[in-house]
Amino acid sequence: MIDIISKGPTNVLLIGAHTNFSIFLMSNPHLKKNVQHIYVMGGSLGVSNSNCCTKNKSSICKLEPCGDPGNVFSNYDSNPYAEFNMFADPFAAYQVKLNQQCDELAQI
């Protein structure tokens, strides 16, 4: 990775957990300027995955989970909307977003 990014402007596609790229960015801050675009497979942004109010016959609001389920199929009930690449290493995903100095970070 260091050889390619050292050569000049580079596009990066992250299709798994962000751990290795996060370590690269923290270890080589002088090369951040060479990362032109970062494309991240990481779920959706702006989807309402919170509680929704559904009214029953008596017009009483009943809060229920809504939104699209994530792709973490395990016994973790704490976040049924998580996307695996973010759930696997949220600190690394945060570091990639925080440390990006590129023109564009696209989450797909």
C-alpha positions in Angstrom: 0.0 0.0 0.0 2.8 2.4 0.9 4.5 1.9 -2.5 1.4 2.7 -4.5 0.3 5.7 -2.4 3.8 7.1 -2.3 3.8 7.4 -6.1 1.1 10.1 -6.2 -2.6 10.7 -6.3 -4.4 7.4 -5.7 -8.0 6.2 -5.3 -8.7 3.8 -2.5 -11.5 1.3 -2.3 -12.2 -0.2 1.1 -14.5 -3.3 0.8 -13.9 -4.7 4.3 -13.1 -3.5 7.8 -11.1 -0.3 7.7 -8.4 -1.5 10.2 -5.4 -1.8 7.8 -6.1 1.5 6.1 -6.6 3.3 9.4 -3.3 2.0 10.7 -1.7 3.2 7.4 -3.1 6.7 7.7 -2.0 7.0 11.4 1.5 5.6 10.6 2.0 7.7 7.5 0.4 11.1 7.9 2.7 12.6 5.3 1.0 10.4 2.6 -2.6 11.5 3.3 -2.2 14.2 0.6 -1.7 11.4 -2.0 -5.1 9.8 -1.3 -7.4 11.5 -3.9 -10.6 9.6 -3.3 -11.7 7.0 -0.8 -14.6 4.7 -1.6 -16.0 2.8 1.4 -18.4 -0.1 1.4 -20.1 0.8 4.7 -23.9 0.8 4.5 -26.1 3.8 4.1 -26.1 7.3 5.4 -29.2 9.3 6.4 -31.5 6.3 6.7 -33.9 6.6 9.6 -33.0 3.5 11.7 -34.5 4.8 14.8 -37.8 4.2 16.5 -41.0 5.0 14.5 -44.4 5.8 15.8 -47.0 3.4 14.5 -50.6 4.1 15.6 -52.9 1.3 16.6 -56.7 1.3 16.6 -56.9 3.5 19.7 -54.5 6.1 18.1 -51.8 5.4 20.7 -48.3 5.8 19.4 -46.3 2.6 19.8 -42.6 3.0 19.2 -41.1 0.2 17.1 -37.8 -0.2 15.3 -37.9 0.8 11.7 -35.5 1.2 8.8 -33.5 -1.3 6.9 -31.7 -4.1 8.8 -28.0 -4.3 8.6 -25.9 -7.2 7.6 -24.5 -8.2 11.0 -26.1 -11.6 11.5 -25.0 -12.6 15.0 -26.3 -12.7 18.5 -25.6 -9.0 18.9 -29.0 -7.4 19.5 -27.5 -4.0 20.5 -27.5 -2.7 16.9 -29.6 -4.7 14.4 -29.0 -2.0 11.8 -25.2 -2.2 11.8 -23.2 -2.7 8.6 -20.5 -5.3 9.1 -17.5 -3.2 7.9 -18.3 -0.5 10.4 -19.4 -2.8 13.2 -16.1 -4.9 12.9 -13.9 -2.0 13.7 -15.8 1.3 14.4 -12.6 3.0 15.7 -10.9 2.4 12.4 -13.9 3.6 10.4 -13.9 6.7 12.5 -10.2 7.3 11.9 -10.5 6.9 8.2 -13.3 9.5 8.1 -11.5 11.8 10.6 -8.1 11.6 8.9 -9.3 11.9 5.3 -7.8 14.9 3.6 -8.9 13.7 0.2 -11.2 15.4 -2.3 -14.0 12.9 -1.7 -15.0 10.1 0.7 -17.9 8.2 -0.8 -19.8 5.6 1.2 -21.4 2.9 -0.9 
